[in-house]
Amino acid sequence: MPNVNDILILLPEIYLVVAACVLLLLDAFLKPAQKGVIHWLGIIVLLVAAWLVIDGQPPQSVTAFGGMFIRDGVAEILKVFSLLVTALIFVYARPYLRDRAIPFGEFYTLTIFATVGILFLISAGSLVTVYLGLELLTLSSYALVALNRDSPLSSEAAIKYFVLGALASGSLLYGMSMVYGATHSLDLATIHAAVGSTEWPQLLTFGLIFMIVGIGFKLGAAPFHMWIPDVYQGAPTSVTIFIGSAQKLAAFAMAYRLLATGMGSVGVAGGSEVLVHQWQLMIAVLAVLSLAIGNLVAIVQTNLKRLLAYSTISHMGYLLIGLVNATPEGYSAAMFYAISYALTSAAAFGIILALARAGFECEEIDDLKGLNQRSPWFAFLMLLVMFSLAGVPPLFGFYGKLLVLESAINAGMLWLAIVGAVAAIIGLYYYLRVVKVMYFDKPTEGTDVRPQSDLSVRWVLSLNALALLVLGFTWGPLFAWCQKAFV
Amino acid sequence: MNTDLLQLLCFYLFGGVAVIGALMVITLRNSVHAVLSLVLTFFSMACVWLLAEAEFLAIALVVVYVGAVMVLFLFVVMMLDIKQEVVREGFIRYLPVGVVVAVVMLVEMLAMIGVRAMHAHTLGANPAGASNVAWLGKALYTQFLLPFEIAALILTVGIVAAVALTLRQRAGVRHQTASQQVAVRATDRVRVVKMAVEQPASVLPAPVVEPTQENAP
């Protein structure tokens, strides 16, 4: 039976839901001229939720509602970062939304609802919570992608996202039903205890395959990446940034809960060694394919959002390399990678948002030509972001890659680490091309790319991009925090 | 003939009808027939659920899906003027590949898991002799309270999304405002104009109305 303690454990989520409903009502009663209030309230709501997560963090891992909801160190870190990244997105998105007359209230409330979905997904302790958290997140995202109703590209992206997302959810649900059939439980901890002694190991393997297909879709790992480029390009940039950053933390959490908590890790009693090796191998294949397809196809892209989409696919490859290790060391490296990617990608799309203005999207690489002459500071910020994505030392992204590759070597998969390193070198090419266009190309006649004059955007974006440099030197405490979460 | 065998036969019967219905949904040319086949599929699935002793869910499926959702669906399909040829384009071309993939997957799964595994379990037994509805209600509000609430959230998001995507405030749309209509006064609408009395025309003939294109029946 649920009791008061359960509700206290869920306090950040409950608070966020109530706040989202209040914002929704407030939006209905505000005059169009006053809607800017929603923006500031939205940011405050997210920051307070992040504070609630840290403040109420129990010293030990606790569960609520009969194991349906887990609040542990992993959940704390991922929740804090997804809330912070979403707050960053709110800051970056405002001028873009205002210029395109995208409804303010709906964007903020749907994004907060999606964030609630992310939080439930991160804390999921049972197959039902995983599925429902995912649905809450994706349903809000479909609507967000279609929010720019006058753009045919947006609607097309939304339909593609919806159909493929439904397929992924169906596949995930099918896999879950098989796992339930084999283990007679929905609870991930109980499943973990039962996988070793199930009467139908084949049924379990099939369930595992279907669940990994679902996870692959949500992460955007090849060969389940088809929706990523179209959705990234078609969605309004203010939504692409959300799909490209905060949602990756949720996808990592989902993979971790289903695979590590549910199916078992290396050296953890109660699980089945056979099953662990099976999922390790499948994830390794996904990782190699993602690295290859993501990096190779990104080379020929001319659209910046599409380029970042393919770069996401390759980054998910690195994240999966961390998971392959299947030990706390690998998980902490993968989580560190997910956080570094979310922060970097938020800054990358943030710069695109800041350079866009009414009637001009700034999504072609050629639009950045000669940015250094027009706005040296933004060119420098973009340089930091691109170097971090490419993994150039001493930036944040480099240490993410380093830790992930190190975990692959420690797992005895030297070949995987070599593939990762080669892919990083290929990736360097297209990131450097963006830098070259900004610094060495002459600006095209007639285009006048200038950053938004909005002060909050400029300051927060600068802080975000400089944080990539600072964290490159002081990544130790963050990684130690990640490691502590998995002990 | 024992009851187990009878149950099994019923299962295959209803399952078979459900599969055939589902196939008809995607192959029939007439979309109204396709919707009716979907009703058949739902109904057969409700029968399968009845066999699994999930009476409440079976009835809910019939009442909600067959009774309400599908009727609405039928309305929509009848109102839309869908060109069949366009929808069907490429269906035959991709059919062989789809069939091969589906058959290979089915064979693989049957070979790996085995048909016997499906029979090894009797379908879910009714816990502790309680009535189905009572058990479901109790489970929803105790064990599954959290998922139940998240599902409610998902429905809220559904409503918000539907309104956000369809509500448009276009310029120049004529709509009624009840409060303004009620508050209207006769003087706002009718203006009495004082003017001099017209003198009757003496010998002008009455104008002849030509039947135009619009007036013609």
Boltz contact constraints between the chains, C-beta under 6 A:
constraints:
  - contact:
      token1: [A, 1]
      token2: [B, 142]
      max_distance: 6.0
  - contact:
      token1: [A, 2]
      token2: [B, 145]
      max_distance: 6.0
  - contact:
      token1: [A, 65]
      token2: [B, 146]
      max_distance: 6.0
  - contact:
      token1: [A, 66]
      token2: [B, 143]
      max_distance: 6.0
  - contact:
      token1: [A, 68]
      token2: [B, 146]
      max_distance: 6.0
  - contact:
      token1: [A, 106]
      token2: [B, 164]
      max_distance: 6.0
  - contact:
      token1: [A, 113]
      token2: [B, 157]
      max_distance: 6.0
  - contact:
      token1: [A, 128]
      token2: [B, 147]
      max_distance: 6.0
  - contact:
      token1: [A, 132]
      token2: [B, 147]
      max_distance: 6.0
  - contact:
      token1: [A, 132]
      token2: [B, 150]
      max_distance: 6.0
  - contact:
      token1: [A, 135]
      token2: [B, 154]
      max_distance: 6.0
  - contact:
      token1: [A, 136]
      token2: [B, 153]
      max_distance: 6.0
  - contact:
      token1: [A, 136]
      token2: [B, 154]
      max_distance: 6.0
  - contact:
      token1: [A, 139]
      token2: [B, 157]
      max_distance: 6.0
  - contact:
      token1: [A, 140]
      token2: [B, 157]
      max_distance: 6.0
  - contact:
      token1: [A, 143]
      token2: [B, 161]
      max_distance: 6.0
  - contact:
      token1: [A, 146]
      token2: [B, 165]
      max_distance: 6.0
  - contact:
      token1: [A, 200]
      token2: [B, 117]
      max_distance: 6.0
  - contact:
      token1: [A, 202]
      token2: [B, 112]
      max_distance: 6.0
  - contact:
      token1: [A, 202]
      token2: [B, 113]
      max_distance: 6.0
  - contact:
      token1: [A, 203]
      token2: [B, 113]
      max_distance: 6.0
